[in-house]
């Protein structure tokens, strides 16, 4: 596998997703978890209510994601001396996530943080919250919590007690930060993210469907490309599964893997897998009917190196889940792969798209040669009764290329130090100009991910003067950027380190033309917030 199988176990303080994915074990019951809280936590917390529905101070007044609860337990362990056995921690994360988690609708807008898709620029943050909270945290960090207004006030007090220099930071020392945070900000958070919501009440009452069974999976792995596979989830105990994957990459290479998964809050899928010898993590969410899974899969050692993954449950009925690639240039013949299950019957790729030759055909995978004519637009491919609603884009000319992520951060490292390099993975998305013929408008037709050649150049005149393109890093043919080494570089002015600002260029060939797109890369210093675990 053309990926780094880095065995140094890196975790991000505060997210806990890498550790969380590996928490699969024999679970304890809810009564056991409540008893653990009584045995381990009541030295500082108090309990009220009856035995059937106990309320624990500062605990029962919050709701969080599984990662959020793991963060809390880790903080109690490291800062407050809480002693928990591994099995007890697993039981508490499961119990608190199931009983005081987030409803699917509440977590949906911020799933990028749970999925460790960190190269994003957040937008739409309420200005007051941006100034008070998002100058240190991502907006998703506090948006993935639910608390009473009093609990939000307590959180402000915690910040002042734990980080007394908070009031001296930028956007704090020029105003009465504590007064604003403890009154206006806490009230705003209490209104936007309250403990009690209709969404959570509805989800608590909803019937949860078990996620065991077979799933038709499609996804992307940087350095390997798109893949399709069958994923089998065999239930070993409540919310715990043994998982196997068998499938193909788009180039025909076989894919095989196995591991374990845990489901939290009735829909939050977390899996730890080894695929072709490389340790991977899956973070996905099931839809309310538990017929689909959507999320991201990434390297266990490098959360930045990953891609989208989705699954459709095997329900003994026809389903067409993907067409790879998702575009076809009018007037040209190209190979397409139809991926699904129980694909029987006639093949119809939509108006003006002709199947010229079937190269291989199975019930779950059909490879063929197709040619398109007619106007630009989305077609709806069908095999018998199964249809791919995502569509096949027929286009006449590639108008523009979008580079994703648009803005990325990598970090120098290695060179014998304890902090490793933080890489980044890019993909190119193609668009035609659409009906109005003007690229860059809402009318553009998204074609999908396209193969590209990759290069870097200085981001501006200063970067060119400093020769950042020579020292800050390099990008390979798969779009994976690797930053330079940490430490002083005697070849640079004043032996500066290898940080820099670059533009990443994707060049996509479309017939005889070549179309370029650009993305931003900031090569920064090592991320000292990360902790290297033995």
N, C-alpha and C positions, 0 to 999 in steps of 0.2 A: 504494500500500500504506500503510495507516494506522499505520506504524511508523517510528521514527526511523532514517534511513539515515546513521548517524554514521560519518564517515570517519576520525576520529581513532583510530588502531589501539591499542586498550588490551589489555594482557596482564596476567595475574596472575603475579607472581613466584612460582615454585614449582610451578605447575600446567602451564604450557606448552601447554595444549590448543589455544589459538588458533593458535599458531605450528605446532603439530603437524599440524593439519588442513590446513595449506597446504604440507606438505612433499612433495607428490606431484611426482615427477620421474623421470627415467631412473635405475633403481636400479643399484647395484654388487653384485657377487657376494660371497658370504661370505668367500672368500679375499681379496678386495679390502678388506673391512672389517677382517679380522684384520691385514692389512698396514698399514692406517691406524693401528690401535692400536700396532703395532710402531714405526711411523714417528713417531707424535705423542705417545705416552703413556709410552714406556719411559724417558724422562728421570726420571720419578718412580716408575713402576711397574716390576715385574720380570716376566719370563716364564719358565715352566718347562714340563716335559713335552715331548712330541715335536711335530714339525711338523704332524702330522695332528690333534692335539688339544692345542693350547697352553693353558696356564693362566696367566692374568694376575693378579698380586697385587692385592687390593682390588677387582677387577672380577669375576673368575670366582666369587667367593664371595657374589654377590648376585643376586637376581632382582627385576625391577621391571616395571611397566606401561610402555607407550610414553612416557607423560607423565613417569614417574619417570626413565627414562633420558635424556629431553630435559632435565629439570631438572639431572641430574648433569653433562651436557655443558655446559649454560649456566653452571653453577657453576664448572666447570673453566676455562671461557673467561674469565669475569669476575673470578674470584679467583685463578686459578693461571696465567694467561697462555697457556692452550692456544689454538693457532691452528688453526682448521678452516674449510675452504671449505664452502659451502652443500651441495654434493654429498656431501662427506665426512660432514657431520653427518647428512644423510639416510640414508646408508649405515649409519652406526653405530647410529642409532635402530632401523632395520629389523633389522639383524643381532642386536643385543642383545635386542630384543623377541622375536624369533623363537627365539633360542637360550637366553635367560635371562629369559623373561617369566613371566606367571602363568597357571595353568590357568583355564578358565572358572569352575570351582567356587570357586577361591581369590579371584577378583575379584568374583564375583556379589554378596556382601553389602555391598560398598562402591562399587557402580557410581555412586551419586549424586555422588561426588566427581569421577569421570572425566567424568560427564555435565554437570558444572558446575551441579548442582541444589543450590545452596549454602544456601538458606533452610531448613535442617533443624536440629533439635535431636537430637543423637545420644543414644542410651541403651544400657544394657547394657555399658558399658565397665568392665573390671576395675578396681576402685578404686585399686590401686597404680599401674596404668598411667595412669589418669586424673590422679592427683596428679603423677606424674613426667613424663608426655609430653603428655597432652591439655590441660594448662593453657596450652600454647602452640600445639599442633597439633590438628587434628581427629584423631579415632581412625582415620579412614580413611587418613590420611596414612601412618602407620606400618604399618597393617594391609595396605596394598597393596605391601608389600615383603617379601622373604624373604632371610634372611641366616644365616650360621653364627653360633653364639653369640659367637665371637671377633669377628666383624664387627659385631655389635650392641655389643660393648664398645668397639670402635674408634669407632663412631658416638657413643657417650657422650664419648669423649676428644675427638672432633672438636667437639662442642658446647662443651666446656670451653675448647678452644683458640680457636675462632672467636668464642664468646660468653662471655667470662670472667665476666660478671656473672650468669650463669645461677644460681649458688648464692645470689644475693642477692634473687632474686624471691620472690614469695609462694609458699608451700608448698615453699620450698627453704631459706630462711635459718633455719628453726626445726628443721632436721634435718641430718644428715650426707648432703647430697644426692648428692655425687659417689660416696661409698662405696655408698649404696643403689643409685644408678643403674648403676654399673659392675659390681655383683655381683648383687643381687636382680633389678633391672629387666632387665638384659641377659640373665640366665638365663631370666626369664619370657618375654621376647620370643623368645629362641632356641627355647623349647619351643613357644610358640604359633605362631610364624611361622618355621619352620626352612627352611634352604636346600633340603633334599631332602625331597620329599613324594611319596606315591603318586599324588596327583592330577596333579602335574606329570609324573611318569614316564609315566603313562597317556596324557596329552595329547601328549607328545613322540612316542609310538609310534602315536598315532591317525592315520588317513588324513584329511588335510585336503581339504575340498571347495571348489573355486573358487566365488567369489561372483558371477561374471559372469552376465548374463542379465536377465530382466525380473522386477520385484518389484511386488506390489500393496501400495501404501503408504497408511496412514491416520495422521493425527496432528492436532496442534493448534498454531496460531500465535496468540499473544495479539494482540488487535486485529483479527484476521481470522476467527478461529474454527476449527472442525474442517474438515479437508480429506481428500480421497482422491485418489490419483494413481497413475499407472504410473511407476515408476522403472526406467530402463534403465542397466545397468552394462556397458560395453564394455571388455574387457581391452586395455590398451595395452602392458603388460609384466608381469612377475611382481609380483603384489600391487598393481598400479596400474590404475586404471579411469577412463575418461571417463563422466560421469554426466549423464543428462537426466531431468527430471521434467515430466509433463504431467497435469493433473487439474482438479478443481473444489474450491472451498470450499463449505461447506454452503449458503450463500446463492445458489449458482449461479455466482459469479464464477470465471472461469478462472484457473488457476495454471500457471505455466511457469517452468522453471529449468534450469540446467546448471552443471557444475563437474567437479571431480576428486575421487577417493577413493583412499585407501591402506588396505590391510588388514595389520594387525600380528598376530603370534602365531597366525595362522591363523583368527582370529575377531573381532579388534578392528577395527571399521569406523570410519574417520575421513574425513569428506568436507568439502570447502570448496565452497559453492554460491552462485550468485547467483539468487535467486528473485524474479521481477517487479521487478528492479532493486535488490533488497536483499541484501546479503551475509549468508549464513547458514552455520552449522556443524552437522554431524551427528556425534554420537558414539553408535554402536550396537554391539551384540554379536550375533554369529550364534550360533544354537544348534548343538549338536554335529553335527547332520545337515545344517547349513547350509540349512535350509528356512525359517527365520524370522530376522528381525532385530528387536531391541528396543532402544530407547534414547531419546534426546532430541535435538531440533533447536532451535537458539537463534540469536539475532542475533550476528553476528561482533563487533559493537561493544559489545554488552551481553549477556553470558552469562546474566544474570538473566531476560531476556525470552525465554522459550522454552516448549516443551511436549513432551509425550510423542509419540513416533513409533514406528511398528512396520511391518514388512513381511512379506509371505508370498511365497515364490518361485513364479513361474509354472512349473508342472510339467505343463502341458497336461491339467489335471484340475480338476474343479469344486471351488471353495472359497468359502465365505461367511465373510468376515473381520470384518465389523462391521455393526451396526445403529445408525443415527443418527437420532434420539436413542435411547438404550438403555432407555427406559421408556415406559409407556403407562398412563394413568389409566383405571381401570375405569369403563365407562359413557360414555366420551367418545371421539370420533373424532379422530384426529391423523395428521399426515403422517409417514411413516417412509421412510428410504432404506436399502436393502440393498446392501452393497458387497462385491464379491468378483470372481470370475473364472469364466467358463464357467457362468454361472447359467442353466441350462436346466431345464425341467420345472415341476412344480406348486409353488406357493408355499404353505407351511404355517407359520404363525406361532406355533403351539402351541395348546393346549387353550383354548377360549373366546375366541380372537382371530380376528376375521373380517376378510378383505380386502374392503373396500367398493368400492374403485376403484383401478385401476392408472393412474397418471398418466404414467409413462414407463417403458420397459423396454429394457435393453441387456444384453449378456452379462456386463458388469462392474458394472452399476449399475441398480437398480430403485427407483423412487419410487412410493409408493402411499399410500392412505388406509386406516387400519385402526381397528377398534373392539374393545375388550376387555370381556369379561364374566367372571364367575367369581371365584374366590378369589385372594388375593395370592400372588405367588410368581414364580419365574423360569420362563419358557418357552424352549424351544429352537427358534428359527426354522430353517426348512429351505427350500431351493430345489432340487428334485430330490434328488440324493444329497448335496448340500452342506449342512452344519449349522454354525451359529454357537454354539459351546459357551459363549461368554461370556454368552449368553442375553439375553432381553428381559424386563425387570422389569414385571410388572403389579401395580399398587398401587391402594389405595382412597383413601388420604389421605397427604399429605406430613406427616411428623411432626417432622423436624428437618433443619437445613441445616448442613453442615460447611464451613468456609472453609479453603481450602488456598492457600498454606502457613499453618499455624496460627500460626507465629511467623516474622516476616520482618524483615530489616534493610534500610533504604535509607540513602542518604548524600547530604547536601547537596553542592552543587558549582556549577559554572558561574559566572555573574556575572563573566565575564572572567578567571577563574582557570584554571589548567592542569588541575585535577581536575574531571572532569565529574560530573554527578549520576548516582547509581546508583539505578535505579528497581526496582520489583518488580511482578510480575503475579500476580493472584489468580484463583481459580476457586471455584465453589460446587458442592458435592456434596450431592444429596438422599438422604434415607432415609425409608422408612416404618417404622412401629413393629414390623412383623413379627408372627408368630403370637401372641406373648405380649402384644401391645398396649402394651408399655412402651418408649417411645423411650429411646435411650441404652444399650441392652443389646446383648449379643452376638447377639441374635435379630433385630436390625434388618435390614431388607432394603435393600441399597445400590441406589439407582436409577440413579446415574451423574451426570455433570456436567449442571447445569441452568442456563438463563439467569437472570441476577439483575440487580437494580439495586444500585448500590454507593454507599456513603456512609462518612464518617469521623466520629468523635467523640473527645473526650478520653479517655485511658485511665483516669484517676482524678482526684481532686480537685486535686492539684497541677498536672496537665496542663491541667485546666479553668481554674485560676487563671492559668496562664501563657498561656492561649489558644493552645495548641498546634495546635488544629484550624484556626486562622486562618493560622498562619505556617509550620507544619512541612511542609505539602504538600497535594496534592489527588489525588483518584482519579477516573478518567473512567468512561464508561459501559461500557467493555470490561474494567474491573477492573484497569487499569494505574495504579499509584500513582507520582506524580512528586513528589519531595521539593522543599523550598524552596531558595532561592539560598544560596550560601556567603557568608561574611563577616558583619560586624556588621549588625544590623537596628535602625536608630534608633527604630523603632516599638515595639520590645520593651524591657522593663525593663533598664536599664543597657546598652542597645544589644547585647543578647545575640544570638547567632546563631540560626538557624532549626531547631535540633534539637528533638526532642520525642517524646512517647509517645502513640500513638493506638490506637484500636480501629477496625478495618475491619469494616463491617457489610454483609452480603449479604442482600438481601430477595428472596425467590423467591415469585412469584405461583402459587398452586395453586387452580384454580377460583376461588371467591370469597374464599378465604383468602390471607393473606400470612404466610410463615414466615421468620424471621430467623436468621442465624448470624453469629458474630463471630470475628475473627482479630486477632492482635496485630501492631502495626507500631512498630518502634523507628527513628526517624529520627536518624541519627548523623552524626558529623563525616566529612569526606572520608577515603577509604581511602588512606592515604599509602603502603601497601605496594604499591599498583599503580604501574606505571611507564608513563609516556606515551612511546610509541615514535614516532620521526620517520618 
